[in-house]
Amino acid sequence: MLNKLIKLLKAFNGNVNPGEIAHAFACGAILGLMPKNNLLWYLVLVFILFVRINKPSYLLMILLGSAVSPAFDGLFDSIGYWFLTLPSLAPFFARLIEIPFVAFTKFNNTVVMGSFLCGILLYIPLYAFARLLVFVWRKYAADFIRNSKIFKVINKLPLISKIASMAGER
């Protein structure tokens, strides 16, 4: 886990394309919001692993999304129920459920569908926010934090100095 954190810090401070980090944040949020007990989650996970993104940022956002998603289950349920009960989509969902193995995706679960839709709708705003975050970090915050007295004191602690040397910060 410590190596993933170090790789994330290297990505924020290094020459990693900000788009890779931003896509990782947005994709990780999609998976973080979804319940993990269905085939749809695993299909999205495998699909995203083949995309060129920053994997530590991806894993961090999956963890953060998983931590906050239970607070929004009521919202996901109502959005999923609304979408799954649209009269114009009823024949499509009826045909879809008859296909073998599609039921394992649990797309007909209101929380699964609602969280998936919310994740997709949040993709562009999260992407833009992450790009802005990387820009602000690289342009202003990183130098400010490195030159602060608190950082210099904390950096002298043995564990922190080891992490910094592993990350190439010292």
Disulfide bonds with the S-S distance in Angstrom:
none
